[in-house]
Amino acid sequence: MPTAPASGFKEDCLGVTRLYRASPPIYQASRFWEQVGSENAQALSDSSYETFKRTVNSNYFQFMVRGWRHAYFLHLLGMIKRDALLSILLRSRITGAPLPPWAAFIHKIYVCMLYHFVSQDDPLKLLDRLVEPKEGSPIVIEYAGRSISQDLLSSLVEFYALENACGLTKRRGWRIAEVGAGYGRLAYLMHSVLEEGLQYCIVDIPPAVCVSQRYLSAVFPGKKVFRCREFKAFSEVEEEFRAADICFLLPHQLELLPDSYFDVFITISNLPEMRREQIDMFLGHVDRLCGGHYFNKQYWDYFNPIDRYRMRFIDYPVPDRWRLVHLRPVWDKPNFFEAIYRLR
């Protein structure tokens, strides 16, 4: 039977947090994420889970572009044609944005420009059937006769990068792991597109893992969910874990999984926010646990202001045996790269 979400989000988060605090120090959050995680926990406490897409989601890759001088806004503005921009100005509207009117207007134009370009490179016509769930009270942007969201568009860009590299739609039975998945936006898209035969495992720390666990359990009530909890050996949970459609783990529990369990491993906009030894540790887990492709999407060059070190693309400790099959700037965020490696 599918596992229903716990009735109390705060109580669920307290239990997961106790388990996380007992994990080895190497798996404890960096100073960067101690600060951000504390702010997120406070925001969730103040405004509740029910509106997280308007609060903590700004720390989960939903860049709240709110000024016309923002580099991402100017980048898309420089590419879009005048008639398309005019259509956006005349045919779009936004509701629910936690922003002043002018900032909300700029954010609306930014997301609509993003939609314009993503919709032109959508060979499977996924935008025709993808809908942003109402769970979490998203910012609603209406354009071209449909509701659109920045998260769906960003996730679709990432999906097509993996589709082109390893043919996600060409077979069934994928096992995908993502470290630091925010509220689970990419997991939502993957399960919406690939549907049957996909297992998606989210590895994260609280409160994010609590948000994604509640969110994905709610938007996929028919899926089998392996909830985040304590276990000492994989044999204790193997039958339930392998049968689950969506799994949730704390980082230290990666040590308990068997070699080459996953076909795809994903890290997006998170590694430079960890301590340097944690980056080495997580890439070691990728090397052991992934039998297929590794997708890494990060800033080309990032200085972590709290843990005080610099991480560039060339600094990632990639084993020589990994084969780089895809590398390019992210087309809508050129200060990011997306790299895909073939591991086996």
C-alpha positions in Angstrom: 0.0 0.0 0.0 1.2 3.6 -0.7 2.6 5.3 2.4 0.6 8.4 3.4 2.4 11.5 4.7 2.5 12.0 8.4 -0.4 14.1 9.8 1.9 16.7 11.4 4.7 18.3 9.3 6.4 19.9 12.3 6.4 16.6 14.3 7.7 14.7 11.3 10.5 17.2 10.9 11.5 17.0 14.5 12.0 13.2 14.3 14.0 13.5 11.1 16.1 16.2 12.6 17.0 14.1 15.6 18.2 11.3 13.4 20.2 13.8 11.3 21.9 15.3 14.4 23.1 11.9 15.4 24.8 11.3 12.0 28.7 11.5 11.7 30.2 15.0 11.5 31.2 14.7 7.9 27.5 14.6 7.0 26.5 17.6 9.1 25.7 20.8 7.2 28.4 23.3 6.3 28.2 26.7 8.0 26.6 28.0 4.9 23.7 25.5 5.1 23.5 25.7 8.9 22.6 29.4 8.3 20.3 28.9 5.3 18.7 25.8 6.9 18.0 27.7 10.1 16.4 30.6 8.1 14.3 28.1 6.1 13.2 26.3 9.3 12.2 29.7 10.8 10.3 30.6 7.6 8.5 27.3 7.6 7.6 27.8 11.3 6.4 31.4 10.7 4.4 30.9 7.5 3.9 27.2 7.5 4.5 24.4 4.9 1.3 25.4 3.0 3.0 28.4 1.4 6.6 27.2 1.1 6.7 27.9 -2.7 6.5 31.6 -1.9 9.0 31.6 1.0 11.8 29.0 1.3 11.6 28.1 -2.4 13.7 31.2 -3.1 16.6 29.1 -1.6 15.7 26.1 -3.7 16.8 27.3 -7.2 13.8 29.5 -7.8 15.8 32.7 -8.5 13.5 35.5 -7.6 14.5 37.8 -10.5 12.9 41.1 -9.4 15.0 43.9 -11.1 15.6 44.7 -14.7 19.3 44.9 -14.1 19.5 41.3 -13.0 22.0 39.3 -15.2 19.5 36.6 -16.0 16.8 39.1 -17.0 19.2 41.0 -19.3 20.5 37.7 -20.8 17.1 36.6 -21.9 16.0 40.2 -22.9 19.0 40.3 -25.2 17.9 37.2 -27.0 14.1 37.6 -27.4 12.5 39.2 -30.4 10.5 42.4 -30.1 7.2 40.8 -31.1 7.5 38.0 -28.6 8.3 40.5 -25.9 5.3 42.6 -26.8 3.1 39.5 -26.6 4.4 38.8 -23.1 3.7 42.3 -22.0 0.1 42.2 -23.3 -0.9 38.6 -22.5 0.6 37.7 -19.1 -0.3 38.3 -15.5 1.0 37.2 -12.1 -0.7 36.5 -8.8 0.6 35.4 -5.4 4.1 36.8 -5.8 5.6 38.0 -2.4 7.0 41.0 -4.1 6.3 44.7 -4.6 4.3 45.5 -7.8 7.3 46.5 -9.9 9.4 43.6 -8.8 6.5 41.2 -9.5 6.1 42.7 -13.0 9.8 42.1 -13.7 9.7 38.5 -12.3 6.6 37.8 -14.5 8.4 39.1 -17.7 11.5 37.0 -16.8 9.5 33.7 -16.4 7.5 34.4 -19.5 10.7 34.9 -21.5 12.1 31.7 -20.1 8.8 30.0 -21.2 9.2 31.4 -24.7 12.5 29.8 -25.2 11.9 26.5 -23.4 8.6 26.0 -25.4 10.6 26.3 -28.7 12.9 23.4 -27.7 10.4 20.9 -26.4 10.4 18.0 -28.9 8.3 15.7 -26.7 5.7 18.6 -26.2 5.9 18.1 -22.4 4.7 21.6 -21.7 1.3 20.6 -23.2 0.7 18.2 -20.3 2.8 19.5 -17.3 1.0 21.5 -14.7 2.5 23.1 -11.6 0.8 21.5 -8.6 -1.1 23.9 -6.2 0.6 22.2 -3.2 2.8 24.8 -1.5 0.9 27.8 -3.0 3.1 28.6 -6.0 3.4 32.0 -7.6 0.9 31.8 -10.5 1.9 33.3 -13.9 -0.6 33.1 -16.7 0.7 33.3 -20.3 -0.3 32.0 -23.7 -3.5 30.5 -22.3 -1.8 28.4 -19.5 -0.3 28.6 -16.1 3.5 28.5 -16.1 6.1 28.4 -13.4 9.9 28.9 -13.2 10.4 25.6 -11.5 8.7 23.6 -14.2 10.7 25.4 -16.8 14.0 24.9 -15.0 13.3 21.2 -14.5 12.4 20.7 -18.1 15.7 22.1 -19.2 17.5 19.6 -16.9 15.3 16.7 -18.1 16.2 17.3 -21.7 19.9 17.5 -20.9 19.6 14.0 -19.4 17.3 12.8 -22.1 19.8 13.7 -24.8 22.7 12.1 -22.9 21.1 8.8 -21.8 17.7 8.5 -23.3 15.4 8.5 -20.3 12.3 7.9 -22.4 13.9 5.0 -24.3 13.4 2.4 -21.6 11.8 1.8 -18.2 13.0 1.0 -14.8 15.3 3.9 -14.1 16.8 4.4 -10.6 17.7 8.1 -10.1 19.2 9.7 -7.0 19.4 13.4 -6.3 21.4 15.0 -3.5 20.0 18.3 -2.3 16.7 18.3 -4.2 15.0 21.3 -2.6 11.3 20.6 -2.4 11.5 17.9 -5.1 10.7 19.9 -8.3 12.8 17.7 -10.6 11.5 14.5 -9.0 8.0 15.8 -9.7 8.7 16.4 -13.3 10.5 13.0 -13.7 7.6 11.1 -12.3 5.2 13.1 -14.3 7.0 12.3 -17.6 8.4 8.8 -17.0 5.5 7.6 -14.9 5.7 3.8 -14.5 8.9 2.0 -13.5 10.9 5.0 -12.1 12.4 5.0 -8.7 13.6 8.5 -7.5 15.6 8.8 -4.4 16.1 12.1 -2.6 19.1 12.5 -0.3 18.9 15.7 1.8 19.1 17.2 5.2 16.2 18.8 7.2 14.2 20.8 6.8 14.4 20.3 3.0 14.1 16.5 3.1 10.9 17.0 5.3 9.5 19.5 2.7 10.2 17.2 -0.3 8.9 14.1 1.6 5.6 15.8 2.4 5.3 17.5 -1.0 5.9 14.4 -3.2 3.7 12.2 -1.0 0.9 14.8 -1.5 1.2 15.3 -5.2 1.6 11.5 -5.9 -0.8 9.9 -3.5 -0.7 6.6 -5.5 3.0 6.2 -5.3 4.8 3.9 -2.9 7.0 6.1 -0.6 10.0 5.0 1.5 9.9 7.6 4.2 13.1 8.9 5.9 13.8 6.9 9.0 16.5 5.1 10.9 17.9 1.7 9.8 21.3 0.1 10.4 21.7 -2.2 7.4 20.2 -2.2 3.9 18.9 -5.8 4.6 16.5 -4.4 7.1 14.6 -2.3 4.5 15.7 -3.8 1.2 12.4 -5.2 0.1 10.4 -2.1 0.9 13.2 0.2 -0.5 13.4 -1.6 -3.8 9.7 -1.6 -4.3 9.3 2.1 -3.6 8.6 4.7 -6.3 10.1 7.6 -4.2 12.6 7.2 -1.4 14.0 9.7 1.1 17.3 9.3 2.9 19.6 11.4 5.0 23.1 11.7 3.6 24.9 9.3 5.9 22.5 6.5 4.8 24.1 6.5 1.4 26.8 4.3 3.1 24.3 1.5 3.5 23.2 1.2 -0.1 24.7 -1.5 -2.4 27.2 -0.6 -5.1 26.0 0.6 -8.5 22.4 0.8 -7.3 21.5 3.9 -9.3 21.5 4.5 -13.0 21.6 8.3 -12.7 22.9 10.6 -10.0 22.2 14.3 -9.9 23.6 17.4 -8.0 22.2 20.8 -8.8 23.4 24.2 -7.4 24.6 22.8 -4.0 28.1 21.4 -4.0 30.0 24.7 -3.5 27.8 25.4 -0.5 29.2 22.4 1.3 32.6 22.1 2.9 35.3 21.0 0.5 35.8 17.6 2.2 32.1 17.0 1.8 32.3 17.5 -1.9 35.0 14.9 -2.1 32.9 12.6 0.1 29.7 12.9 -2.0 31.6 12.4 -5.3 33.0 9.3 -3.7 29.4 8.1 -3.1 28.5 8.9 -6.7 31.5 6.8 -7.9 30.4 3.8 -5.9 26.7 4.0 -6.2 26.1 5.1 -9.8 26.4 2.6 -12.6 25.4 5.0 -15.4 25.4 8.8 -15.7 26.2 11.6 -13.3 24.6 15.1 -13.9 26.3 18.0 -12.2 24.9 21.6 -12.5 26.8 24.3 -10.6 28.3 27.7 -10.8 31.4 27.8 -13.0 33.2 29.8 -10.3 31.7 30.3 -6.8 33.1 31.7 -3.6 31.4 30.3 -0.5 31.3 33.4 1.7 30.5 31.6 4.9 32.8 28.6 4.7 35.3 30.8 2.9 36.7 28.9 0.0 36.4 29.1 -3.8 35.1 26.3 -6.0 35.6 26.3 -9.8 34.6 23.7 -12.4 38.2 22.6 -12.8 38.4 22.0 -9.0 35.9 19.2 -8.8 37.7 15.9 -7.9 36.5 13.9 -10.9 38.1 10.5 -11.3 40.1 10.0 -14.5 37.9 7.0 -15.4 34.8 9.1 -15.7 34.1 10.1 -19.3 32.7 13.6 -19.9 29.9 13.2 -22.5 28.3 16.7 -22.1 29.6 20.1 -21.0 28.1 23.5 -21.8 27.1 26.7 -20.1 23.4 26.6 -19.0 21.8 28.5 -21.8 19.5 30.7 -19.5 22.1 31.0 -16.7 25.5 31.3 -18.4 27.3 31.5 -15.0 26.3 27.9 -14.5 27.6 24.8 -16.2 25.9 21.5 -16.8 28.2 18.5 -17.1 27.2 14.9 -17.6 29.7 12.0 -17.1 29.5 8.4 -18.1 30.7 6.4 -15.1 30.5 2.8 -16.3 
